[in-house]
């Protein structure tokens, strides 16, 4: 179960995704339409340039939210088994929260949490 299983897994992943793409190309009919090239704007016709730069702060804010959202994914299983694991689990989660808090302080000092 070493490198050979990893190679088999990679080959299977490439094969399954390639077969899925091939089947979708064969089954669906392709039509050319000028509206397909336009950006989706909730049915409103576009006016002016469609390539508008967004403020990078929105992306940073979303990434910080994602980090703390993923943290909750790790917190739930820990909460279920915390009583069985005892003080070791408590110390580990305190270290985990401390690392996240340091990351939050860093993001705050860099201005990633400022909305505008």
Biopython code that builds the backbone (N, CA, C, O; Angstrom):
import numpy as np
from Bio.PDB.StructureBuilder import StructureBuilder

atoms = [
    (1, "UNK", "N", (0.825, -1.191, 0.000)),
    (1, "UNK", "CA", (0.000, 0.000, 0.000)),
    (1, "UNK", "C", (0.863, 1.246, 0.000)),
    (1, "UNK", "O", (0.586, 2.190, 0.740)),
    (2, "UNK", "N", (1.873, 1.264, -0.793)),
    (2, "UNK", "CA", (2.751, 2.415, -0.836)),
    (2, "UNK", "C", (2.482, 3.270, -2.052)),
    (2, "UNK", "O", (1.373, 3.760, -2.266)),
    (3, "UNK", "N", (3.515, 3.433, -2.834)),
    (3, "UNK", "CA", (3.427, 4.306, -3.996)),
    (3, "UNK", "C", (2.536, 3.722, -5.080)),
    (3, "UNK", "O", (1.937, 4.470, -5.854)),
    (4, "UNK", "N", (2.439, 2.397, -5.150)),
    (4, "UNK", "CA", (1.617, 1.787, -6.204)),
    (4, "UNK", "C", (0.137, 2.129, -6.019)),
    (4, "UNK", "O", (-0.566, 2.348, -7.005)),
    (5, "UNK", "N", (-0.353, 2.179, -4.760)),
    (5, "UNK", "CA", (-1.760, 2.534, -4.578)),
    (5, "UNK", "C", (-2.018, 3.989, -4.915)),
    (5, "UNK", "O", (-3.094, 4.330, -5.405)),
    (6, "UNK", "N", (-1.041, 4.855, -4.658)),
    (6, "UNK", "CA", (-1.202, 6.262, -5.011)),
    (6, "UNK", "C", (-1.250, 6.423, -6.527)),
    (6, "UNK", "O", (-2.037, 7.218, -7.039)),
    (7, "UNK", "N", (-0.429, 5.689, -7.235)),
    (7, "UNK", "CA", (-0.431, 5.747, -8.696)),
    (7, "UNK", "C", (-1.750, 5.241, -9.250)),
    (7, "UNK", "O", (-2.302, 5.835, -10.176)),
    (8, "UNK", "N", (-2.265, 4.139, -8.690)),
    (8, "UNK", "CA", (-3.559, 3.605, -9.128)),
    (8, "UNK", "C", (-4.662, 4.613, -8.853)),
    (8, "UNK", "O", (-5.554, 4.780, -9.684)),
    (9, "UNK", "N", (-4.627, 5.285, -7.717)),
    (9, "UNK", "CA", (-5.637, 6.288, -7.372)),
    (9, "UNK", "C", (-5.590, 7.457, -8.339)),
    (9, "UNK", "O", (-6.637, 7.932, -8.778)),
    (10, "UNK", "N", (-4.405, 7.930, -8.679)),
    (10, "UNK", "CA", (-4.278, 9.047, -9.614)),
    (10, "UNK", "C", (-4.774, 8.654, -11.002)),
    (10, "UNK", "O", (-5.469, 9.430, -11.658)),
    (11, "UNK", "N", (-4.420, 7.452, -11.449)),
    (11, "UNK", "CA", (-4.885, 6.982, -12.760)),
    (11, "UNK", "C", (-6.410, 6.839, -12.770)),
    (11, "UNK", "O", (-7.055, 7.201, -13.754)),
    (12, "UNK", "N", (-6.989, 6.318, -11.691)),
    (12, "UNK", "CA", (-8.442, 6.173, -11.610)),
    (12, "UNK", "C", (-9.124, 7.535, -11.614)),
    (12, "UNK", "O", (-10.157, 7.701, -12.262)),
    (13, "UNK", "N", (-8.565, 8.513, -10.902)),
    (13, "UNK", "CA", (-9.155, 9.853, -10.871)),
    (13, "UNK", "C", (-9.127, 10.496, -12.247)),
    (13, "UNK", "O", (-10.111, 11.101, -12.673)),
    (14, "UNK", "N", (-8.012, 10.369, -12.939)),
    (14, "UNK", "CA", (-7.913, 10.932, -14.292)),
    (14, "UNK", "C", (-8.865, 10.215, -15.239)),
    (14, "UNK", "O", (-9.510, 10.855, -16.070)),
    (15, "UNK", "N", (-8.961, 8.895, -15.125)),
    (15, "UNK", "CA", (-9.849, 8.131, -16.002)),
    (15, "UNK", "C", (-11.315, 8.492, -15.753)),
    (15, "UNK", "O", (-12.063, 8.728, -16.702)),
    (16, "UNK", "N", (-11.730, 8.536, -14.489)),
    (16, "UNK", "CA", (-13.130, 8.865, -14.193)),
    (16, "UNK", "C", (-13.496, 10.265, -14.653)),
    (16, "UNK", "O", (-14.569, 10.467, -15.222)),
    (17, "UNK", "N", (-12.623, 11.232, -14.414)),
    (17, "UNK", "CA", (-12.942, 12.592, -14.840)),
    (17, "UNK", "C", (-12.912, 12.701, -16.371)),
    (17, "UNK", "O", (-13.743, 13.397, -16.954)),
    (18, "UNK", "N", (-11.980, 12.031, -17.015)),
    (18, "UNK", "CA", (-11.936, 12.054, -18.474)),
    (18, "UNK", "C", (-13.155, 11.404, -19.100)),
    (18, "UNK", "O", (-13.699, 11.906, -20.083)),
    (19, "UNK", "N", (-13.585, 10.278, -18.525)),
    (19, "UNK", "CA", (-14.784, 9.598, -19.037)),
    (19, "UNK", "C", (-16.018, 10.467, -18.834)),
    (19, "UNK", "O", (-16.880, 10.526, -19.711)),
    (20, "UNK", "N", (-16.116, 11.147, -17.680)),
    (20, "UNK", "CA", (-17.271, 12.015, -17.426)),
    (20, "UNK", "C", (-17.313, 13.174, -18.410)),
    (20, "UNK", "O", (-18.386, 13.522, -18.903)),
    (21, "UNK", "N", (-16.174, 13.773, -18.701)),
    (21, "UNK", "CA", (-16.131, 14.873, -19.674)),
    (21, "UNK", "C", (-16.468, 14.370, -21.068)),
    (21, "UNK", "O", (-17.185, 15.040, -21.811)),
    (22, "UNK", "N", (-15.961, 13.203, -21.431)),
    (22, "UNK", "CA", (-16.240, 12.638, -22.747)),
    (22, "UNK", "C", (-17.725, 12.327, -22.910)),
    (22, "UNK", "O", (-18.309, 12.623, -23.953)),
    (23, "UNK", "N", (-18.328, 11.744, -21.904)),
    (23, "UNK", "CA", (-19.764, 11.429, -21.971)),
    (23, "UNK", "C", (-20.590, 12.704, -22.084)),
    (23, "UNK", "O", (-21.558, 12.748, -22.843)),
    (24, "UNK", "N", (-20.218, 13.738, -21.339)),
    (24, "UNK", "CA", (-20.981, 14.984, -21.424)),
    (24, "UNK", "C", (-20.838, 15.634, -22.794)),
    (24, "UNK", "O", (-21.788, 16.246, -23.283)),
    (25, "UNK", "N", (-19.673, 15.515, -23.421)),
    (25, "UNK", "CA", (-19.491, 16.057, -24.770)),
    (25, "UNK", "C", (-20.309, 15.280, -25.797)),
    (25, "UNK", "O", (-20.842, 15.867, -26.739)),
    (26, "UNK", "N", (-20.412, 13.956, -25.619)),
    (26, "UNK", "CA", (-21.147, 13.136, -26.578)),
    (26, "UNK", "C", (-22.653, 13.281, -26.414)),
    (26, "UNK", "O", (-23.380, 13.248, -27.406)),
    (27, "UNK", "N", (-23.131, 13.438, -25.208)),
    (27, "UNK", "CA", (-24.572, 13.439, -24.955)),
    (27, "UNK", "C", (-25.204, 14.797, -25.242)),
    (27, "UNK", "O", (-26.295, 14.853, -25.808)),
    (28, "UNK", "N", (-24.552, 15.884, -24.869)),
    (28, "UNK", "CA", (-25.169, 17.200, -25.033)),
    (28, "UNK", "C", (-24.925, 17.733, -26.428)),
    (28, "UNK", "O", (-23.910, 17.438, -27.060)),
    (29, "UNK", "N", (-25.878, 18.525, -26.898)),
    (29, "UNK", "CA", (-25.690, 19.156, -28.197)),
    (29, "UNK", "C", (-25.108, 20.546, -27.984)),
    (29, "UNK", "O", (-25.480, 21.251, -27.046)),
    (30, "UNK", "N", (-24.210, 20.923, -28.846)),
    (30, "UNK", "CA", (-23.520, 22.195, -28.718)),
    (30, "UNK", "C", (-24.086, 23.187, -29.718)),
    (30, "UNK", "O", (-24.179, 22.896, -30.910)),
    (31, "UNK", "N", (-24.459, 24.351, -29.231)),
    (31, "UNK", "CA", (-24.950, 25.407, -30.104)),
    (31, "UNK", "C", (-24.078, 26.629, -29.917)),
    (31, "UNK", "O", (-23.584, 26.901, -28.822)),
    (32, "UNK", "N", (-23.896, 27.365, -31.005)),
    (32, "UNK", "CA", (-23.140, 28.607, -30.911)),
    (32, "UNK", "C", (-24.135, 29.755, -30.852)),
    (32, "UNK", "O", (-25.019, 29.872, -31.700)),
    (33, "UNK", "N", (-23.981, 30.588, -29.852)),
    (33, "UNK", "CA", (-24.889, 31.691, -29.640)),
    (33, "UNK", "C", (-24.065, 32.857, -29.104)),
    (33, "UNK", "O", (-23.255, 32.664, -28.197)),
    (34, "UNK", "N", (-24.251, 34.058, -29.639)),
    (34, "UNK", "CA", (-23.448, 35.181, -29.137)),
    (34, "UNK", "C", (-23.725, 35.505, -27.662)),
    (34, "UNK", "O", (-22.877, 36.089, -26.987)),
    (35, "UNK", "N", (-24.892, 35.133, -27.171)),
    (35, "UNK", "CA", (-25.205, 35.416, -25.770)),
    (35, "UNK", "C", (-24.406, 34.539, -24.812)),
    (35, "UNK", "O", (-24.254, 34.882, -23.640)),
    (36, "UNK", "N", (-23.891, 33.403, -25.305)),
    (36, "UNK", "CA", (-23.088, 32.539, -24.442)),
    (36, "UNK", "C", (-21.787, 33.197, -24.030)),
    (36, "UNK", "O", (-21.257, 32.900, -22.958)),
    (37, "UNK", "N", (-21.266, 34.077, -24.855)),
    (37, "UNK", "CA", (-20.007, 34.736, -24.543)),
    (37, "UNK", "C", (-20.139, 35.911, -23.602)),
    (37, "UNK", "O", (-19.135, 36.418, -23.102)),
    (38, "UNK", "N", (-21.381, 36.361, -23.345)),
    (38, "UNK", "CA", (-21.581, 37.505, -22.462)),
    (38, "UNK", "C", (-21.561, 37.070, -21.000)),
    (38, "UNK", "O", (-21.951, 35.947, -20.681)),
    (39, "UNK", "N", (-21.112, 37.946, -20.121)),
    (39, "UNK", "CA", (-21.140, 37.608, -18.703)),
    (39, "UNK", "C", (-22.567, 37.597, -18.171)),
    (39, "UNK", "O", (-23.427, 38.340, -18.643)),
    (40, "UNK", "N", (-22.800, 36.748, -17.189)),
    (40, "UNK", "CA", (-24.141, 36.632, -16.617)),
    (40, "UNK", "C", (-24.381, 37.779, -15.656)),
    (40, "UNK", "O", (-23.620, 37.959, -14.705)),
    (41, "UNK", "N", (-25.429, 38.558, -15.889)),
    (41, "UNK", "CA", (-25.721, 39.706, -15.045)),
    (41, "UNK", "C", (-27.184, 39.710, -14.641)),
    (41, "UNK", "O", (-27.824, 40.761, -14.683)),
    (42, "UNK", "N", (-27.726, 38.582, -14.256)),
    (42, "UNK", "CA", (-29.107, 38.476, -13.771)),
    (42, "UNK", "C", (-30.125, 38.938, -14.803)),
    (42, "UNK", "O", (-31.154, 39.501, -14.431)),
    (43, "UNK", "N", (-29.874, 38.723, -16.061)),
    (43, "UNK", "CA", (-30.833, 39.063, -17.092)),
    (43, "UNK", "C", (-30.778, 40.499, -17.552)),
    (43, "UNK", "O", (-31.480, 40.863, -18.496)),
    (44, "UNK", "N", (-29.971, 41.327, -16.922)),
    (44, "UNK", "CA", (-29.875, 42.729, -17.299)),
    (44, "UNK", "C", (-28.824, 42.853, -18.408)),
    (44, "UNK", "O", (-27.713, 42.344, -18.259)),
    (45, "UNK", "N", (-29.158, 43.520, -19.511)),
    (45, "UNK", "CA", (-28.154, 43.681, -20.570)),
    (45, "UNK", "C", (-26.954, 44.482, -20.053)),
    (45, "UNK", "O", (-27.112, 45.443, -19.300)),
    (46, "UNK", "N", (-25.773, 44.077, -20.465)),
    (46, "UNK", "CA", (-24.572, 44.759, -19.994)),
    (46, "UNK", "C", (-24.410, 46.095, -20.688)),
    (46, "UNK", "O", (-24.760, 46.261, -21.856)),
    (47, "UNK", "N", (-23.868, 47.048, -19.934)),
    (47, "UNK", "CA", (-23.602, 48.375, -20.481)),
    (47, "UNK", "C", (-22.176, 48.743, -20.130)),
    (47, "UNK", "O", (-21.776, 48.633, -18.971)),
    (48, "UNK", "N", (-21.426, 49.165, -21.080)),
    (48, "UNK", "CA", (-20.050, 49.561, -20.820)),
    (48, "UNK", "C", (-19.132, 48.355, -20.742)),
    (48, "UNK", "O", (-19.438, 47.280, -21.258)),
    (49, "UNK", "N", (-17.986, 48.563, -20.078)),
    (49, "UNK", "CA", (-17.019, 47.482, -19.950)),
    (49, "UNK", "C", (-17.518, 46.464, -18.922)),
    (49, "UNK", "O", (-18.083, 46.832, -17.893)),
    (50, "UNK", "N", (-17.303, 45.198, -19.212)),
    (50, "UNK", "CA", (-17.713, 44.161, -18.269)),
    (50, "UNK", "C", (-16.566, 43.700, -17.386)),
    (50, "UNK", "O", (-16.800, 43.017, -16.389)),
    (51, "UNK", "N", (-15.347, 44.052, -17.720)),
    (51, "UNK", "CA", (-14.193, 43.670, -16.901)),
    (51, "UNK", "C", (-13.907, 44.799, -15.924)),
    (51, "UNK", "O", (-13.210, 45.761, -16.246)),
    (52, "UNK", "N", (-14.451, 44.664, -14.744)),
    (52, "UNK", "CA", (-14.290, 45.677, -13.713)),
    (52, "UNK", "C", (-13.426, 45.092, -12.602)),
    (52, "UNK", "O", (-13.660, 43.966, -12.164)),
    (53, "UNK", "N", (-12.440, 45.842, -12.147)),
    (53, "UNK", "CA", (-11.602, 45.377, -11.056)),
    (53, "UNK", "C", (-12.349, 45.523, -9.736)),
    (53, "UNK", "O", (-12.960, 46.555, -9.457)),
    (54, "UNK", "N", (-12.284, 44.464, -8.932)),
    (54, "UNK", "CA", (-12.901, 44.497, -7.611)),
    (54, "UNK", "C", (-11.837, 44.811, -6.577)),
    (54, "UNK", "O", (-10.652, 44.555, -6.789)),
    (55, "UNK", "N", (-12.267, 45.361, -5.474)),
    (55, "UNK", "CA", (-11.354, 45.654, -4.380)),
    (55, "UNK", "C", (-10.869, 44.334, -3.778)),
    (55, "UNK", "O", (-11.674, 43.449, -3.488)),
    (56, "UNK", "N", (-9.564, 44.205, -3.594)),
    (56, "UNK", "CA", (-8.993, 42.963, -3.079)),
    (56, "UNK", "C", (-9.424, 42.714, -1.641)),
    (56, "UNK", "O", (-9.344, 41.582, -1.163)),
    (57, "UNK", "N", (-9.875, 43.740, -0.949)),
    (57, "UNK", "CA", (-10.327, 43.591, 0.434)),
    (57, "UNK", "C", (-11.493, 42.632, 0.571)),
    (57, "UNK", "O", (-11.607, 41.936, 1.580)),
    (58, "UNK", "N", (-12.362, 42.587, -0.432)),
    (58, "UNK", "CA", (-13.487, 41.656, -0.384)),
    (58, "UNK", "C", (-12.999, 40.210, -0.387)),
    (58, "UNK", "O", (-13.534, 39.365, 0.331)),
    (59, "UNK", "N", (-11.982, 39.934, -1.197)),
    (59, "UNK", "CA", (-11.433, 38.585, -1.265)),
    (59, "UNK", "C", (-10.736, 38.214, 0.038)),
    (59, "UNK", "O", (-10.870, 37.088, 0.515)),
    (60, "UNK", "N", (-9.992, 39.157, 0.617)),
    (60, "UNK", "CA", (-9.325, 38.893, 1.887)),
    (60, "UNK", "C", (-10.338, 38.623, 2.994)),
    (60, "UNK", "O", (-10.152, 37.727, 3.817)),
    (61, "UNK", "N", (-11.408, 39.407, 3.001)),
    (61, "UNK", "CA", (-12.460, 39.215, 3.995)),
    (61, "UNK", "C", (-13.090, 37.830, 3.834)),
    (61, "UNK", "O", (-13.363, 37.148, 4.821)),
    (62, "UNK", "N", (-13.315, 37.423, 2.593)),
    (62, "UNK", "CA", (-13.894, 36.101, 2.329)),
    (62, "UNK", "C", (-12.944, 34.988, 2.741)),
    (62, "UNK", "O", (-13.386, 33.964, 3.262)),
    (63, "UNK", "N", (-11.648, 35.168, 2.520)),
    (63, "UNK", "CA", (-10.683, 34.144, 2.909)),
    (63, "UNK", "C", (-10.598, 33.999, 4.424)),
    (63, "UNK", "O", (-10.490, 32.886, 4.937)),
    (64, "UNK", "N", (-10.648, 35.123, 5.143)),
    (64, "UNK", "CA", (-10.624, 35.051, 6.605)),
    (64, "UNK", "C", (-11.886, 34.345, 7.093)),
    (64, "UNK", "O", (-11.821, 33.530, 8.014)),
    (65, "UNK", "N", (-13.030, 34.648, 6.486)),
    (65, "UNK", "CA", (-14.263, 33.952, 6.852)),
    (65, "UNK", "C", (-14.138, 32.459, 6.593)),
    (65, "UNK", "O", (-14.570, 31.646, 7.410)),
    (66, "UNK", "N", (-13.545, 32.092, 5.454)),
    (66, "UNK", "CA", (-13.390, 30.688, 5.108)),
    (66, "UNK", "C", (-12.506, 29.959, 6.106)),
    (66, "UNK", "O", (-12.783, 28.814, 6.464)),
    (67, "UNK", "N", (-11.454, 30.610, 6.551)),
    (67, "UNK", "CA", (-10.564, 29.987, 7.530)),
    (67, "UNK", "C", (-11.320, 29.665, 8.807)),
    (67, "UNK", "O", (-11.181, 28.569, 9.350)),
    (68, "UNK", "N", (-12.116, 30.607, 9.289)),
    (68, "UNK", "CA", (-12.835, 30.374, 10.533)),
    (68, "UNK", "C", (-14.036, 29.456, 10.335)),
    (68, "UNK", "O", (-14.504, 28.831, 11.286)),
    (69, "UNK", "N", (-14.527, 29.375, 9.122)),
    (69, "UNK", "CA", (-15.594, 28.431, 8.829)),
    (69, "UNK", "C", (-15.050, 27.004, 8.831)),
    (69, "UNK", "O", (-15.697, 26.090, 9.344)),
    (70, "UNK", "N", (-13.871, 26.817, 8.262)),
    (70, "UNK", "CA", (-13.236, 25.501, 8.262)),
    (70, "UNK", "C", (-12.839, 25.107, 9.682)),
    (70, "UNK", "O", (-12.842, 23.925, 10.026)),
    (71, "UNK", "N", (-12.502, 26.087, 10.494)),
    (71, "UNK", "CA", (-12.175, 25.819, 11.893)),
    (71, "UNK", "C", (-13.350, 25.152, 12.604)),
    (71, "UNK", "O", (-13.153, 24.273, 13.443)),
    (72, "UNK", "N", (-14.555, 25.563, 12.273)),
    (72, "UNK", "CA", (-15.733, 24.933, 12.876)),
    (72, "UNK", "C", (-15.889, 23.479, 12.454)),
    (72, "UNK", "O", (-16.412, 22.661, 13.211)),
    (73, "UNK", "N", (-15.439, 23.160, 11.256)),
    (73, "UNK", "CA", (-15.489, 21.768, 10.802)),
    (73, "UNK", "C", (-14.595, 20.897, 11.672)),
    (73, "UNK", "O", (-14.938, 19.751, 11.965)),
    (74, "UNK", "N", (-13.450, 21.431, 12.088)),
    (74, "UNK", "CA", (-12.556, 20.683, 12.971)),
    (74, "UNK", "C", (-13.035, 20.699, 14.414)),
    (74, "UNK", "O", (-12.732, 19.784, 15.180)),
    (75, "UNK", "N", (-13.775, 21.726, 14.788)),
    (75, "UNK", "CA", (-14.222, 21.855, 16.176)),
    (75, "UNK", "C", (-15.339, 20.875, 16.508)),
    (75, "UNK", "O", (-15.402, 20.385, 17.636)),
    (76, "UNK", "N", (-16.200, 20.581, 15.580)),
    (76, "UNK", "CA", (-17.340, 19.696, 15.856)),
    (76, "UNK", "C", (-16.916, 18.277, 16.236)),
    (76, "UNK", "O", (-17.394, 17.772, 17.252)),
    (77, "UNK", "N", (-16.040, 17.603, 15.470)),
    (77, "UNK", "CA", (-15.615, 16.262, 15.900)),
    (77, "UNK", "C", (-14.856, 16.286, 17.231)),
    (77, "UNK", "O", (-14.962, 15.356, 18.030)),
    (78, "UNK", "N", (-14.097, 17.350, 17.457)),
    (78, "UNK", "CA", (-13.381, 17.460, 18.725)),
    (78, "UNK", "C", (-14.368, 17.543, 19.881)),
    (78, "UNK", "O", (-14.153, 16.926, 20.924)),
    (79, "UNK", "N", (-15.451, 18.300, 19.704)),
    (79, "UNK", "CA", (-16.426, 18.469, 20.778)),
    (79, "UNK", "C", (-17.112, 17.147, 21.121)),
    (79, "UNK", "O", (-17.518, 16.936, 22.263)),
    (80, "UNK", "N", (-17.239, 16.272, 20.150)),
    (80, "UNK", "CA", (-17.900, 14.993, 20.396)),
    (80, "UNK", "C", (-17.020, 14.071, 21.241)),
    (80, "UNK", "O", (-17.528, 13.369, 22.116)),
    (81, "UNK", "N", (-15.724, 14.064, 20.992)),
    (81, "UNK", "CA", (-14.835, 13.128, 21.694)),
    (81, "UNK", "C", (-14.014, 13.790, 22.788)),
    (81, "UNK", "O", (-13.141, 13.140, 23.363)),
    (82, "UNK", "N", (-14.260, 15.051, 23.095)),
    (82, "UNK", "CA", (-13.427, 15.770, 24.050)),
    (82, "UNK", "C", (-13.485, 15.159, 25.437)),
    (82, "UNK", "O", (-12.468, 15.103, 26.129)),
    (83, "UNK", "N", (-14.648, 14.704, 25.852)),
    (83, "UNK", "CA", (-14.785, 14.146, 27.194)),
    (83, "UNK", "C", (-13.985, 12.851, 27.330)),
    (83, "UNK", "O", (-13.415, 12.578, 28.386)),
    (84, "UNK", "N", (-13.945, 12.068, 26.278)),
    (84, "UNK", "CA", (-13.203, 10.804, 26.316)),
    (84, "UNK", "C", (-11.695, 11.022, 26.304)),
    (84, "UNK", "O", (-10.954, 10.233, 26.890)),
    (85, "UNK", "N", (-11.230, 12.081, 25.644)),
    (85, "UNK", "CA", (-9.800, 12.318, 25.514)),
    (85, "UNK", "C", (-9.194, 13.025, 26.722)),
    (85, "UNK", "O", (-8.001, 12.884, 26.989)),
    (86, "UNK", "N", (-9.995, 13.773, 27.442)),
    (86, "UNK", "CA", (-9.517, 14.403, 28.670)),
    (86, "UNK", "C", (-8.756, 15.695, 28.444)),
    (86, "UNK", "O", (-9.046, 16.461, 27.525)),
    (87, "UNK", "N", (-7.769, 15.917, 29.311)),
    (87, "UNK", "CA", (-7.031, 17.174, 29.312)),
    (87, "UNK", "C", (-6.151, 17.341, 28.079)),
    (87, "UNK", "O", (-5.877, 18.469, 27.668)),
    (88, "UNK", "N", (-5.717, 16.267, 27.497)),
    (88, "UNK", "CA", (-4.872, 16.366, 26.298)),
    (88, "UNK", "C", (-5.644, 17.053, 25.174)),
    (88, "UNK", "O", (-5.100, 17.913, 24.481)),
    (89, "UNK", "N", (-6.893, 16.680, 24.994)),
    (89, "UNK", "CA", (-7.717, 17.291, 23.951)),
    (89, "UNK", "C", (-7.969, 18.762, 24.255)),
    (89, "UNK", "O", (-7.996, 19.595, 23.349)),
    (90, "UNK", "N", (-8.154, 19.076, 25.538)),
    (90, "UNK", "CA", (-8.388, 20.469, 25.906)),
    (90, "UNK", "C", (-7.168, 21.327, 25.610)),
    (90, "UNK", "O", (-7.301, 22.431, 25.081)),
    (91, "UNK", "N", (-5.988, 20.836, 25.941)),
    (91, "UNK", "CA", (-4.757, 21.587, 25.683)),
    (91, "UNK", "C", (-4.531, 21.743, 24.179)),
    (91, "UNK", "O", (-4.092, 22.797, 23.720)),
    (92, "UNK", "N", (-4.831, 20.697, 23.417)),
    (92, "UNK", "CA", (-4.662, 20.783, 21.967)),
    (92, "UNK", "C", (-5.602, 21.814, 21.349)),
    (92, "UNK", "O", (-5.204, 22.550, 20.446)),
    (93, "UNK", "N", (-6.845, 21.874, 21.828)),
    (93, "UNK", "CA", (-7.789, 22.835, 21.250)),
    (93, "UNK", "C", (-7.451, 24.254, 21.677)),
    (93, "UNK", "O", (-7.701, 25.201, 20.931)),
    (94, "UNK", "N", (-6.886, 24.415, 22.866)),
    (94, "UNK", "CA", (-6.437, 25.746, 23.293)),
    (94, "UNK", "C", (-5.294, 26.214, 22.395)),
    (94, "UNK", "O", (-5.260, 27.379, 22.001)),
    (95, "UNK", "N", (-4.363, 25.325, 22.068)),
    (95, "UNK", "CA", (-3.271, 25.671, 21.147)),
    (95, "UNK", "C", (-3.826, 25.995, 19.765)),
    (95, "UNK", "O", (-3.369, 26.936, 19.116)),
    (96, "UNK", "N", (-4.803, 25.226, 19.314)),
    (96, "UNK", "CA", (-5.445, 25.457, 18.014)),
    (96, "UNK", "C", (-6.107, 26.839, 17.975)),
    (96, "UNK", "O", (-5.950, 27.579, 17.003)),
    (97, "UNK", "N", (-6.847, 27.181, 19.035)),
    (97, "UNK", "CA", (-7.494, 28.495, 19.097)),
    (97, "UNK", "C", (-6.456, 29.619, 19.189)),
    (97, "UNK", "O", (-6.657, 30.697, 18.630)),
    (98, "UNK", "N", (-5.365, 29.370, 19.884)),
    (98, "UNK", "CA", (-4.321, 30.375, 19.993)),
    (98, "UNK", "C", (-3.710, 30.672, 18.623)),
    (98, "UNK", "O", (-3.474, 31.832, 18.286)),
    (99, "UNK", "N", (-3.458, 29.637, 17.842)),
    (99, "UNK", "CA", (-2.914, 29.831, 16.495)),
    (99, "UNK", "C", (-3.911, 30.590, 15.620)),
    (99, "UNK", "O", (-3.523, 31.474, 14.856)),
    (100, "UNK", "N", (-5.185, 30.249, 15.730)),
    (100, "UNK", "CA", (-6.198, 30.979, 14.960)),
    (100, "UNK", "C", (-6.302, 32.433, 15.412)),
    (100, "UNK", "O", (-6.489, 33.334, 14.594)),
    (101, "UNK", "N", (-6.180, 32.652, 16.714)),
    (101, "UNK", "CA", (-6.258, 34.015, 17.227)),
    (101, "UNK", "C", (-5.077, 34.844, 16.736)),
    (101, "UNK", "O", (-5.240, 36.019, 16.408)),
    (102, "UNK", "N", (-3.899, 34.248, 16.683)),
    (102, "UNK", "CA", (-2.729, 34.949, 16.147)),
    (102, "UNK", "C", (-2.965, 35.300, 14.671)),
    (102, "UNK", "O", (-2.610, 36.390, 14.221)),
    (103, "UNK", "N", (-3.561, 34.376, 13.935)),
    (103, "UNK", "CA", (-3.889, 34.648, 12.533)),
    (103, "UNK", "C", (-4.909, 35.768, 12.394)),
    (103, "UNK", "O", (-4.813, 36.588, 11.481)),
    (104, "UNK", "N", (-5.883, 35.807, 13.294)),
    (104, "UNK", "CA", (-6.883, 36.877, 13.264)),
    (104, "UNK", "C", (-6.245, 38.217, 13.595)),
    (104, "UNK", "O", (-6.558, 39.224, 12.961)),
    (105, "UNK", "N", (-5.351, 38.242, 14.586)),
    (105, "UNK", "CA", (-4.643, 39.487, 14.908)),
    (105, "UNK", "C", (-3.797, 39.963, 13.728)),
    (105, "UNK", "O", (-3.747, 41.158, 13.438)),
    (106, "UNK", "N", (-3.139, 39.033, 13.056)),
    (106, "UNK", "CA", (-2.337, 39.386, 11.889)),
    (106, "UNK", "C", (-3.218, 39.985, 10.787)),
    (106, "UNK", "O", (-2.868, 41.001, 10.186)),
    (107, "UNK", "N", (-4.358, 39.348, 10.529)),
    (107, "UNK", "CA", (-5.275, 39.858, 9.503)),
    (107, "UNK", "C", (-5.810, 41.235, 9.886)),
    (107, "UNK", "O", (-5.971, 42.102, 9.028)),
    (108, "UNK", "N", (-6.082, 41.433, 11.164)),
    (108, "UNK", "CA", (-6.589, 42.726, 11.627)),
    (108, "UNK", "C", (-5.530, 43.812, 11.476)),
    (108, "UNK", "O", (-5.835, 44.924, 11.047)),
    (109, "UNK", "N", (-4.291, 43.493, 11.827)),
    (109, "UNK", "CA", (-3.212, 44.489, 11.720)),
    (109, "UNK", "C", (-2.893, 44.828, 10.266)),
    (109, "UNK", "O", (-2.502, 45.955, 9.962)),
    (110, "UNK", "N", (-3.058, 43.860, 9.371)),
    (110, "UNK", "CA", (-2.803, 44.116, 7.955)),
    (110, "UNK", "C", (-3.976, 44.813, 7.279)),
    (110, "UNK", "O", (-3.868, 45.219, 6.121)),
    (111, "UNK", "N", (-5.100, 44.958, 7.987)),
    (111, "UNK", "CA", (-6.261, 45.661, 7.431)),
    (111, "UNK", "C", (-7.168, 44.785, 6.594)),
    (111, "UNK", "O", (-7.960, 45.303, 5.807)),
    (112, "UNK", "N", (-7.077, 43.471, 6.741)),
    (112, "UNK", "CA", (-7.908, 42.567, 5.939)),
    (112, "UNK", "C", (-9.353, 42.560, 6.413)),
    (112, "UNK", "O", (-10.235, 42.103, 5.686)),
    (113, "UNK", "N", (-9.613, 43.055, 7.613)),
    (113, "UNK", "CA", (-10.974, 43.021, 8.144)),
    (113, "UNK", "C", (-11.711, 44.330, 7.947)),
    (113, "UNK", "O", (-12.865, 44.456, 8.358)),
    (114, "UNK", "N", (-11.061, 45.316, 7.318)),
    (114, "UNK", "CA", (-11.733, 46.572, 7.021)),
    (114, "UNK", "C", (-12.595, 46.367, 5.783)),
    (114, "UNK", "O", (-12.104, 45.934, 4.740)),
    (115, "UNK", "N", (-13.854, 46.673, 5.901)),
    (115, "UNK", "CA", (-14.770, 46.413, 4.785)),
    (115, "UNK", "C", (-14.552, 47.404, 3.649)),
    (115, "UNK", "O", (-14.536, 47.004, 2.485)),
    (116, "UNK", "N", (-14.390, 48.634, 3.946)),
    (116, "UNK", "CA", (-14.173, 49.655, 2.902)),
    (116, "UNK", "C", (-12.979, 50.491, 3.251)),
    (116, "UNK", "O", (-12.626, 51.405, 2.506)),
]
sb = StructureBuilder()
sb.init_structure("model")
sb.init_model(0)
sb.init_chain("A")
sb.init_seg("    ")
for serial, (resi, resn, name, xyz) in enumerate(atoms, 1):
    if name == "N":
        sb.init_residue(resn, " ", resi, " ")
    sb.init_atom(name, np.array(xyz, "f"), 0.0, 1.0, " ", f" {name:<3s}", serial, name[0])
structure = sb.get_structure()
